[in-house]
Amino acid sequence: MTTEVLIVDEPAPHVRRWTLNRPETLNAFNDDLRTALRTQIDALPADGDVRVVVLRGAGRAFSVGADVAKRSPEEFAQGYLSAASAAADYERLQDRTIDLFLDVWRSPVAVIGQVHGYCMGIATILMHCCDLVFADDATVFGWPGAPLGGGMIGPTWSHQIGAHLAKEMSLTIGARMSAVEAARFGVVNRVVPAEELEPVVLATAQHTARLSRDLIRIKKAAINQVQSRQGFEDTLRSAAAWDAVAHETEVVHETREGIRDHGLKAVLADWRPPSREGRAR
């Protein structure tokens, strides 16, 4: 089954594969992609045949996060990041991003993130909501390359990498992390060569799918409950409010104006971060 922005197939018994299919934008999330993903998530409870979902991206990347590059100058002039009010912006972020990704986390099946190329911005939150994450050795994880928000990604990452490093990455616009480094923090289960990524993920999915769906659900819920008690779910829910407030800050307004007047590439070049090579490994 194929939609314009999401490809769905079944590569093995009891395994469903969702491929984000906007390769021309490096699978950036727009409303159409969110809606397609929502449709698939909502269908899972009634589809008892599915035990494992593999989530991946078409083309050169898993996903670069929110679709900023395709916004028109008029949308930036109107301030697309901040709706009619901060409260409306919060509702939009909660409904269209946080609730969507948390429903992946809460889904009754095991979700395996097959990550390659780039995993940036809000796509990293979706990655954190997967149950397992496998990445190829060239994958780059990162924060947005310009100050367009500031309350969602850092708090989510802090559960994996700790507050100090999460603050370093959050305060360094355009910060990047390699797949190998991410694996050291437990963000990624396994890093493999690019040519091995798909067969490794599929083998893992097939092995996991040997479990009955009720046992998968119990095992997943038991660990999710621990995460929830540690604040993971509350962190994501409050993150939408922080991000809505961040959208009203002076530098975010200046960044929107810069993109409107000079284009996204010019703004990204202006905010290119310093090297992190001197940080202790």
N, C-alpha and C positions, 0 to 999 in steps of 0.2 A: 504494500500500500504506500502511495506517495502523495505528499502534499507539496505545495510550492516551497515551503521553508523547512519541512521536516520529512525525512525518509524513514519509514518504519519497515523492518523486515524481521524474519525469524531464521537466524543462521544455524540454529540447532533446536532440538526439542525442548520446550519450556523456556527458551531464551528469546526475548524480544530485544531488538536493537533499534535505538533511536539515533538518527544522524542529523545533527543540526546542519541545515542545508542552505546557508547563505554564504558560500565561499567567496563571493565577490566583495563581501564586507568582513571577511575573516570571521564569519558567523556571529557578528554583533547582534545583540538582542534588540529587536523592535517589537511593536505590538503584535504583528502577525506571528512571529516566532513564539512569543509568550503564549498566545492563544492556542497555537498548535500543540505546544508542550502541555498546556493545561488540559486540553482534550484527551491526550494520552494518559496523563496522570489520573484524571477523573474516571477513566475506563478501567483502571487496574483492579479495584475491589471486586468488580463483577466478572472479571476475566480470570477464572481460576486456573487456567492452563499455564499462565505466566508465572514463573518462579524467580527469574533473573532478568533484569534490564541492563543492557550495555548502552551507555550514553557516550557519544563521540561527536566529532565535528568533521565536516567534509572539507577538502582542500588543504590549505597550509596551516590551519590552526584549529584548536578546540573551540575557542571563542575569545574575542578581545573585549568582551563585556558589553556595556551599553552602546547603542548605535548613536554615536556623536557625530561621526564624519558625514553622515547623510543628512544632517539637519541643515535646513536652508538658512541663509542670512536673516530672513524675516523671523524665523523661529528663535534664533539667538537674540535678535533685537527685542523680541517679546519676553525673553527669559524663560525658555522652555523648561529649565530645570526647576523653576519655582512656579507652581501653578498659581491660581488666583490668590492663594494665601499659603502660609507655611502649613496650616492644618490640612488644606487640600493636597498639598505636596506630600505630606506624611501619608495620607490615605492612599494616594497613587502608588507610592513606594511600597507601602504595606501590602496592598492588594495585588499589584502587578509584579512584584519581585519577591519580597520576603515570604508571603504566604505561599507563593508558587514553589519556591525552593524548599521551604520547610515541608511541603507536601511530598517532595521527593524524599526527604529525610524520613518522613513518617510512613511512606508507602509500604504496603504489605509484602513487598518483594525486595530482594537484594538488588541494589543499584551499583553497577561498576562504572566508574569514570575512566574512559580510555582517552587520555590527554596527550596531545602532541602539539608541536609548534609553539603556539602562544595560549596562555590561559591568564587573562588580565581582568582587572576591575571586578565587576559583579560576577563575572564567570567564575572567579575564585570562590565566591560564596556558594555557588551551585556545586563546585567541586567539593567543598567541605561538607555539603549535604549528601554526597554520595557515600555509600558504605565502604567501598574499596576504591582506590585510585591507583592506576598504573600509568606511567608516563614514559615517553621515549627520552633518550639521553640528551636530546637537543631542546627539550621543552624549556620555555622561559615563563616563569610566573611573575606577575607584576601588578603594580598600582597604576592608576591613571597617569598619563603623561602631562597633564595640566590640572591645576586646582579647580575642579568642577564640583566638588562635594567634599565629604570628609568624615562621615560618621558610621559607615557601614562596613568597610573592608577591614580596617585596623582592628576594631573590636572582635570581629569574627576570627581573624588570624591569631589574636592574642591567646585563644584557647589552645592553639597548637604550638606557637613559637615563643610564648611568654610576652609580658608587657613591654619590656625594654626593647626587644627587637621589633615588636609590632609598632612601637612608637617611632623607632628609627625608620622603618619602612614607610610608615604613614606620613611622617614629617618630611621625608625625602621625596619630593614630587618625581614621579617616573621611576621609582625604585624597582629593582629587578632581583629575582632569585632563581638560581638554576635548579633543575630537577634533582640533581645530586644533593644539593644543599637542602632542598625541601624534604627529601627522603630522610636526611639525618634528623630532622625534627618530627618525623612521623606524619608529615602532611601527605606523603606519597608512600604507598605500600611497597612499590617496586619500580626501579628504573631499568629499562632494557633498551637495546639498540632499536632503531626505528623499524627495521624489517622484522623484528621479533614481537613488536607490540601487539598487533592484531592476533596472531596465533596464541600468545601468552594469555591475553584477555579472554579469548574464546575458550581456551582450555580451562581456565579458572571458572568461567561462567557455566560450562558444561558440568564440571565437577560439583559446583555449588548446586546446580539444578537437580542433582540426584537426591537432594534432601526434599522432603515433602514441604509444600508451601506453608502449612501450619507451623512446622518446626522452624523454618526460615523466619517467619513472622515473630515467633517467640524469641528466638535468639537475637534478632535485630531489636525488638522492643526492650529486651532486658538491658542491652547496652545503651540504647537511646535514653532509657530512664536514668541511667547514671549520668550521661551527658546533660540531661535536663536538670538534674539536681545540682550539677556543677555550673549551671547558668547558661548553657549553650542556646537554648530556645529563647530565653529572656533576652540574651544579648542580641540576637537577630531582630527580635521585635522592637527593642529600644533603639536599635541601629537606624531604623527608618526615621524615627523622630530626630535623632542627632543629624542625620543627613539632610533632612528638610530644613533644619536650622542652619546648617553649613551653607546651604544654597543661597542664604540671604546675607552672607558675609561680603565684605568689601572686595576681597581679592577674587571671589567667584564672579561677582558682577563685572569686575575688570577683565577677567578671562573671557567671559561671554562676549563682551564688547570687542576684545582683541580678535576673537574668532570671527565675529561678524565683519570686522573691518579689514583684517589681514589674512584670514583663513586659518584652518586648524593646523596645517603643517608649520606655519610660521610660529604659532604659539607653542607647539610642541618643541620646536628647535630652541626657542627662548628658555624653556624650562628643562632642557636636557640635564639630568642629574650628574653629580660628580661620581667618580669611580668608587666602588666599595671594596677595592682590592686590599686596602689596608686593614679591613676589619678582621679580627681574630676568627679563625675557623674552628 
